[in-house]
Amino acid sequence: MFSDGCTAISWKDGDTSLLAQNWDWQEEQKNNLIRLRIKQNGKPKIDMITEAGIIGKIGLNSAGVGVCLNAIRAKGVDFGKLPCHLALRRCLDSCSRTEAVVALQSAGVASSCHILLADPEGGTGVECSSADVVLLSMSDDGRVVHTNHFIQEHPGVIENVPYKDTFARLARAIELAKKSRPEIESVQKLLQDEDGYPTAINRQHTDDDTTATLFSIVMDLEERYADVCMGRPTVPDQRFKLQPNLGGV
């Protein structure tokens, strides 16, 4: 069952490079979310939010590489390519956005998704299907914005968009970003938006759909940290920071 309604944005302006997302899924999954910190020889340290048992998800590493994820529903799977969450882990094992992009292009991704990659130099959208990997470059304003449908052309790939609000959320996020500044607080406010409630950027479950925003994250990749809000960002359950460069792993 497809039940993902995530909204993600990367934003590069001067010395600032931000990466952010609301992660929306079935509310029952909230109790399975964990913070996972990983220290490994010869690779960057990782600090991320994931689900128990999944070794690659949403977060950043000590080299300043961050990843976000948008689910996309399209036909096809290629078992010779990287599963989505291993692709995310490969990105978090990378020392730069360029290294991560090249790795995804080389290995391919087994099924459809969008991985939003960023580092201190800016962001790149990576739209994946079982057949191809297609990149989205930053806009003239230094942004990449994505929700739950393909923006680029993927010849021969059949997409089924289950959430029609994906188009409204994309347009709304772009609209709000144009009125905002590339600052942590401004992006946090964007992720609190309830226009189109309950199927808004800041999503609420309904009697017919148990999907809601389970956490909200804004990463400062130049400074190597992320502000995390567990739960809907207007009614948070908990707030804390991801800081992969800190000791204690």
Disulfide bonds with the S-S distance in Angstrom:
none
